[in-house]
Amino acid sequence: MIKRILQFCGKTSLQRVHHRLLVAGLGLCWLCSSVSCLAEPEPLGSTRVARWKDDRKAAFLLMFDDSWPSHWQVAVPELLKRGMTATFYINPGKGEYKKFSGEWETNLWRQGMVYGNHTMTHQGATNVADADREITECNRAILRMVPGNEPRLISWGMPGVKTWNLTPVETQQLLEKNHLISRPDFKNHGAVYHLKTTAEMLALADRAIATNGMEYLVIHGVERIKPNWSYQDFWALKQDVFLPLLDALKERRDAGQLWITDHISMHKYATEQATAKVRVLDASERSLRLELTSAAAAQLYDAPLTLITAVPAAWQQCGIVQGTNRTVRLAAKGQLLFDAVPNGGTITLQPAVSR
């Protein structure tokens, strides 16, 4: 039947059929080859260092200034409801702080909140000696309250004061003396002062997600509704703006888009990640050994980085050992996501034995 059709079509048509069949065959071969290449698994042990912790798309920071009572009365309870943390820039010599010092010294840091240096009194400095006292005493108060390594990095937020009679070089020297890291600029990121609506504030987070970057919001007071307070804290952010913002940030975090963290945790991660390198020491179906390094100074930059490593497809539960740290994580489709400390010694991955 096919032969009769071809005879009827003639020689020219027959040549066209042959040509089309040849083109189609070549296209099919190219498609099969491409699919085969796409399906080819990564070499065992090949590892990517995540841009942000837990391989989130972006980082977002919430910052609260000036030790206002509404921080512990309103902001912290709402953060805790949503499993969030924030950086609180405190002034241990300021009246509002001293009146409620027990909340700051006993509760907030134990609830997972992080303190930043906003100077001792928020009254400025007329000379280098004044500034040294303001900065150093605030730093000592934080180190005394919150256990941890010394020296350690602490976030610095320049207070909005009229008098600060220091050059940028003189200020930087005091920051370095106290291991302080300047937070991002207040400009265009102040709640109430710059941004007034939930949508405007949330646009910062969405911009970070779109660019795989970092964004932040600086908040002063938060509206207090109950009991009936006689006054509101400075630049009080309305609760009908603040609470929907937290809910929307939580949605993005729960969808795997945002890492909501404090300034120093973000700074450490980004600094270490920028120069991080992974070397595969050994790779087999039974065990993988890796080495993670970073050029950041290990004494101050000790945050774990998130790694994504190609493991044998048969591995499900994986044991991870680095020094004295031992954890078990689930692998999915030949990929294992886990945390490791740069310059912390050899990382060994093996299939975990079920018990």
C-alpha positions in Angstrom: 0.0 0.0 0.0 2.8 2.4 1.0 4.7 1.5 -2.1 1.7 2.4 -4.3 1.3 5.7 -2.6 4.9 6.6 -3.2 4.7 5.5 -6.8 1.6 7.8 -7.2 3.4 10.7 -5.6 6.3 10.5 -7.9 10.0 10.7 -7.5 10.1 14.3 -6.2 7.6 13.6 -3.5 9.5 10.4 -2.5 12.6 12.5 -2.0 10.7 14.9 0.2 9.4 12.1 2.3 12.9 10.7 2.8 14.2 14.2 3.7 11.4 14.7 6.3 12.0 11.3 7.8 15.7 12.0 8.1 15.1 15.4 9.8 12.6 13.9 12.1 15.0 11.1 13.0 17.8 13.5 13.7 15.5 15.6 15.9 14.4 12.6 17.8 18.0 11.5 18.4 18.9 15.1 19.6 15.9 15.1 22.0 16.8 11.7 23.4 20.4 12.8 23.9 19.3 16.0 25.6 16.9 14.1 28.0 19.7 11.7 28.8 22.1 14.5 29.6 19.5 16.2 31.8 18.8 13.0 33.7 22.5 12.3 34.3 23.1 12.4 38.1 25.7 14.8 39.6 29.0 13.2 40.6 28.9 11.8 44.2 30.1 14.4 46.7 29.6 17.5 44.4 28.5 20.2 46.8 26.9 23.6 46.5 27.1 26.2 49.4 23.7 27.7 49.8 23.4 31.4 49.3 21.4 31.7 52.5 20.8 29.4 55.4 18.6 26.3 54.7 18.8 27.3 51.0 16.3 30.1 51.4 16.0 32.6 48.6 16.6 35.7 50.7 17.3 37.0 54.2 15.2 39.5 56.1 16.0 41.4 59.3 13.7 43.0 61.8 15.4 45.7 63.9 14.0 47.5 67.0 15.6 50.7 68.3 15.8 52.6 71.6 14.7 50.0 74.3 11.1 51.1 74.3 8.7 49.2 76.6 6.5 48.2 73.6 9.3 46.0 72.4 8.8 43.5 75.3 5.2 44.3 75.8 4.0 43.9 72.2 6.7 43.1 69.7 8.4 40.1 71.4 5.2 38.2 72.2 4.0 38.5 68.6 7.4 37.4 67.3 7.4 34.4 69.5 3.9 33.4 68.3 5.4 33.1 64.8 8.7 31.6 65.7 10.7 34.7 64.7 13.7 36.5 66.1 14.9 40.1 65.8 17.7 42.5 66.8 17.0 44.9 69.6 19.3 47.9 69.7 19.4 48.7 73.4 20.5 51.7 75.6 21.2 50.3 79.1 21.6 53.8 80.6 18.3 55.2 79.1 15.3 55.8 81.4 12.9 53.4 79.7 15.5 50.6 79.8 16.4 51.2 83.5 12.8 51.2 84.6 12.2 47.7 83.1 15.8 46.4 83.2 14.6 43.0 84.5 12.8 42.3 81.2 15.9 43.1 79.2 18.4 41.4 81.5 16.4 38.3 82.3 13.8 37.5 79.6 14.3 38.8 76.1 17.7 37.2 75.2 16.5 33.9 76.7 13.5 34.0 74.4 15.9 34.1 71.4 16.1 37.8 70.8 19.5 39.4 70.0 20.9 42.6 71.4 22.7 45.3 69.4 24.7 48.3 70.6 22.8 51.6 70.3 25.1 53.4 72.8 24.6 53.6 76.6 22.3 56.5 76.9 21.3 57.6 73.3 22.6 61.2 74.2 25.3 61.5 71.6 29.0 62.4 72.1 30.9 65.6 72.1 34.3 64.0 71.7 36.1 60.7 71.2 36.2 60.0 75.0 32.4 60.5 75.3 31.8 58.2 72.4 34.2 55.6 73.7 32.3 55.5 77.0 28.9 55.4 75.3 29.9 52.5 73.0 32.2 50.5 75.4 29.8 50.6 78.3 26.9 49.4 76.2 29.0 46.6 74.8 30.0 45.5 78.3 26.4 45.4 79.4 25.5 43.1 76.5 28.5 40.8 77.2 27.6 40.7 80.9 24.0 39.8 80.2 24.2 37.3 77.4 26.6 34.3 77.7 28.8 33.6 74.7 32.3 33.7 73.3 34.5 36.6 73.9 35.5 38.4 71.8 32.3 38.2 69.7 30.6 40.2 67.0 27.8 42.5 68.1 25.7 44.6 65.8 26.0 48.4 65.9 23.2 50.8 65.2 24.2 54.5 65.1 21.7 56.4 67.2 19.8 59.3 65.6 21.4 62.1 67.8 22.1 65.7 67.1 25.7 65.6 68.5 28.3 63.1 67.4 31.5 65.0 67.1 33.6 62.2 65.7 35.0 61.7 62.2 34.0 58.5 60.4 37.5 57.1 60.9 37.3 57.8 64.7 34.0 56.1 64.9 35.2 53.1 63.0 38.2 52.7 65.3 35.9 52.5 68.3 33.7 49.9 66.5 36.7 47.8 65.7 37.9 48.0 69.3 34.6 46.5 70.4 34.1 44.0 67.5 31.0 45.9 66.4 29.6 45.5 62.9 27.5 48.4 61.5 24.1 47.5 60.4 22.7 48.7 57.0 21.7 52.3 56.7 18.4 53.6 58.2 17.6 55.5 55.0 14.4 54.4 53.3 13.9 51.5 55.8 12.4 53.2 58.8 8.9 52.1 59.8 6.5 55.1 60.2 9.3 57.5 59.2 9.8 56.2 55.7 7.4 53.3 55.2 3.8 53.6 56.5 1.9 50.6 55.1 2.2 46.9 55.3 2.4 46.7 51.5 5.4 49.1 51.5 7.2 47.1 54.1 6.5 43.8 52.5 7.8 45.1 49.2 11.2 45.1 50.8 11.0 41.3 51.5 9.7 40.6 48.0 12.6 42.6 46.5 15.0 40.5 48.5 13.4 37.3 47.3 13.5 38.5 43.7 17.2 39.3 43.9 18.3 36.5 46.3 19.5 39.3 48.5 18.9 40.8 51.9 16.4 43.4 53.2 15.5 44.8 56.5 13.1 47.1 58.5 13.9 49.4 61.4 11.1 49.9 63.9 11.0 52.1 66.9 7.8 51.9 69.0 4.9 49.6 68.5 1.3 50.6 69.3 0.2 49.5 72.7 -3.6 48.9 73.0 -4.2 47.1 76.3 -4.1 48.1 79.0 -5.0 51.8 78.2 -1.5 53.3 78.2 -1.2 57.0 78.9 1.4 57.4 76.1 2.7 55.6 73.0 6.4 54.9 72.4 8.3 56.9 69.8 7.1 56.5 66.2 4.6 53.9 67.3 3.9 51.4 64.4 0.2 50.6 64.4 -0.7 47.0 65.2 -3.0 46.7 62.2 0.2 47.3 60.1 2.7 45.4 62.2 0.7 42.2 62.8 -0.3 41.6 59.1 3.4 42.3 58.2 4.6 39.5 60.5 1.9 37.1 59.2 3.0 37.8 55.6 6.7 37.4 56.4 5.8 34.1 58.1 4.0 32.9 55.0 7.1 33.5 52.9 9.4 31.9 55.5 7.2 28.8 55.7 7.2 28.6 51.9 11.0 28.4 52.0 11.6 31.8 50.6 12.8 33.9 53.6 15.4 33.4 56.3 14.2 35.8 59.1 17.1 36.3 61.4 19.2 38.8 63.3 21.8 41.1 61.8 24.9 39.4 63.1 23.8 35.9 62.1 23.1 37.2 58.6 26.5 39.1 58.5 28.4 36.0 59.6 26.7 33.7 57.1 27.2 36.1 54.2 30.9 36.8 55.1 31.7 33.1 55.4 29.7 32.1 52.3 31.5 34.7 50.1 34.8 32.8 50.3 33.6 29.3 51.1 35.0 26.4 49.2 34.2 22.6 49.4 36.8 19.9 48.5 35.8 16.3 48.0 38.3 14.2 49.8 36.7 10.8 49.1 33.5 9.6 47.4 32.0 6.1 47.3 28.7 4.4 47.6 29.5 3.8 51.3 30.9 7.1 52.5 31.7 10.7 51.5 34.3 12.9 53.0 34.4 16.7 52.4 36.4 19.7 53.5 34.7 23.1 53.9 36.9 26.2 54.2 36.4 29.9 54.3 38.8 32.9 54.5 36.8 34.5 57.3 38.5 34.6 60.7 37.4 31.5 62.5 37.6 33.1 66.0 34.7 35.5 65.1 33.0 33.9 62.1 31.8 30.5 63.5 28.4 30.2 61.9 27.5 27.0 60.2 26.8 27.2 56.4 24.2 25.2 54.6 25.6 22.6 52.1 23.7 20.7 49.4 25.6 17.5 48.5 25.0 14.8 45.9 24.7 11.4 47.7 23.9 7.9 46.4 20.2 7.7 45.5 19.8 4.7 47.8 20.7 6.9 50.9 17.7 8.1 52.8 18.7 8.8 56.4 22.2 10.2 56.4 24.6 10.5 59.3 26.7 13.7 59.3 29.9 13.9 61.4 32.2 16.9 61.8 34.4 16.9 64.8 32.2 16.2 67.9 29.0 17.2 66.0 26.9 14.3 64.9 23.5 14.7 63.3 21.1 12.7 61.1 19.3 14.2 58.1 17.0 12.9 55.4 18.1 12.9 51.8 15.8 13.4 48.9 16.4 12.4 45.3 20.1 12.0 45.8 20.5 15.4 47.5 21.4 16.0 51.1 20.9 19.4 52.7 22.8 20.0 56.0 24.9 22.5 58.0 28.6 22.4 58.6 31.1 24.8 60.1 33.9 26.2 57.8 37.4 25.3 58.9 35.8 22.9 61.4 37.4 19.7 60.3 36.6 16.9 57.9 32.9 16.2 57.2 31.9 12.6 56.9 28.6 11.5 55.3 27.3 7.9 55.5 24.0 6.2 55.3 22.5 6.0 58.8 21.6 2.6 60.2 17.9 2.4 61.2 17.2 1.2 64.7 
